[in-house]
């Protein structure tokens, strides 16, 4: 099979709000945008944001590795997202995980590379 491209699709009740969130928080670049679907490139990956979502809480499996989970979680909140699990220190190291939710109810993770 010749795979030409891989993207992960999430749903949004308010697509523009979702696009703005991923661009602002993760430095995404809008590749495509119309009334049905938008595509945002982040760190070599593509997230498709499909309109018509119900805004309900949904686990996505998306994980974003960042240098500082606490600072990243603060950015999520500042951009209208929420934390579903606060970053917690583990084994005398800074937090390596924060469970978050974008403004559309899509659950995502922030992770830090462990030493």
C-alpha positions as a printed NumPy array, in Angstrom:
array([[  0.   ,   0.   ,   0.   ],
       [  1.3  ,   3.435,  -0.91 ],
       [  0.28 ,   5.738,   1.936],
       [  0.338,   9.321,   0.708],
       [ -0.471,  11.095,   3.963],
       [ -1.583,  10.448,   7.521],
       [ -3.839,  12.763,   9.507],
       [ -5.836,  12.392,  12.67 ],
       [ -9.391,  13.763,  12.581],
       [-11.218,  15.28 ,  15.548],
       [-14.687,  16.834,  15.723],
       [-15.664,  20.391,  16.54 ],
       [-19.004,  22.074,  17.152],
       [-17.251,  25.406,  16.477],
       [-14.534,  24.651,  13.961],
       [-12.949,  28.111,  13.932],
       [-12.574,  28.052,  17.717],
       [-10.848,  24.66 ,  17.46 ],
       [ -8.542,  25.817,  14.654],
       [ -7.617,  28.938,  16.623],
       [ -6.853,  26.809,  19.707],
       [ -4.442,  24.454,  17.911],
       [ -2.758,  27.319,  16.063],
       [ -2.344,  29.445,  19.199],
       [ -1.375,  26.778,  21.724],
       [  0.7  ,  24.428,  19.567],
       [  1.98 ,  26.812,  16.874],
       [  0.018,  25.006,  14.177],
       [ -0.156,  26.085,  10.558],
       [ -3.495,  26.011,   8.748],
       [ -3.108,  23.918,   5.59 ],
       [ -6.736,  23.858,   4.51 ],
       [ -9.937,  25.438,   5.749],
       [-13.495,  25.298,   4.507],
       [-16.943,  24.902,   6.051],
       [-16.583,  21.115,   6.395],
       [-13.   ,  20.404,   7.442],
       [ -9.834,  22.24 ,   8.352],
       [ -6.315,  20.842,   8.516],
       [ -3.674,  22.088,  10.938],
       [ -0.032,  20.955,  10.736],
       [  1.81 ,  20.632,  14.041],
       [  5.38 ,  19.364,  14.316],
       [  5.139,  17.319,  11.11 ],
       [  1.726,  15.83 ,  11.915],
       [ -1.68 ,  16.88 ,  10.598],
       [ -4.867,  17.235,  12.6  ],
       [ -8.066,  17.34 ,  10.596],
       [-10.805,  19.284,  12.383],
       [-14.214,  18.245,  11.096],
       [-17.23 ,  20.485,  11.618],
       [-20.533,  19.177,  12.853],
       [-19.285,  17.887,  16.192],
       [-21.489,  17.942,  19.246],
       [-18.946,  19.469,  21.622],
       [-19.045,  16.414,  23.865],
       [-16.092,  15.131,  25.834],
       [-14.218,  12.631,  23.654],
       [-10.873,  10.883,  24.174],
       [ -8.668,  11.396,  21.097],
       [ -5.373,   9.7  ,  21.906],
       [ -3.5  ,  12.839,  20.795],
       [ -0.333,  13.447,  22.783],
       [  1.878,  16.52 ,  22.51 ],
       [  5.417,  16.312,  23.911],
       [  6.501,  19.648,  25.372],
       [  9.548,  20.712,  27.416],
       [  7.482,  21.887,  30.41 ],
       [  4.125,  20.26 ,  31.176],
       [  3.173,  22.856,  33.808],
       [  3.77 ,  25.784,  31.434],
       [  1.977,  23.918,  28.644],
       [ -1.034,  23.245,  30.865],
       [ -1.21 ,  26.959,  31.69 ],
       [ -1.271,  27.751,  27.952],
       [ -4.094,  25.235,  27.42 ],
       [ -6.171,  26.981,  30.098],
       [ -5.346,  30.477,  28.791],
       [ -6.573,  29.45 ,  25.332],
       [ -9.944,  28.214,  26.616],
       [ -9.091,  24.573,  27.276],
       [ -9.345,  22.688,  30.555],
       [ -7.299,  20.287,  32.626],
       [ -8.88 ,  16.939,  33.459],
       [ -5.83 ,  15.883,  35.475],
       [ -3.378,  18.369,  36.926],
       [  0.335,  17.743,  36.291],
       [  1.804,  15.789,  39.226],
       [  5.472,  15.309,  40.132],
       [  6.698,  11.708,  40.036],
       [  9.795,  10.168,  41.602],
       [ 11.267,  13.555,  42.553],
       [ 11.089,  14.755,  38.932],
       [  8.962,  17.532,  37.425],
       [  5.562,  16.439,  36.096],
       [  5.688,  14.465,  32.871],
       [  1.946,  14.272,  32.109],
       [ -1.1  ,  16.534,  32.03 ],
       [ -4.509,  15.407,  30.832],
       [ -6.26 ,  18.239,  29.025],
       [ -9.321,  19.061,  26.962],
       [ -9.599,  21.528,  24.077],
       [-12.562,  23.954,  23.956],
       [-14.525,  21.445,  21.827],
       [-14.332,  18.64 ,  24.404],
       [-11.521,  16.69 ,  22.696],
       [ -9.265,  15.166,  25.354],
       [ -5.526,  15.433,  24.704],
       [ -2.334,  14.78 ,  26.665],
       [  0.729,  16.876,  27.288],
       [  3.857,  14.876,  28.034],
       [  7.454,  15.698,  28.903],
       [ 10.363,  13.538,  27.837],
       [ 11.516,  11.614,  30.877],
       [ 15.156,  11.616,  31.867]])
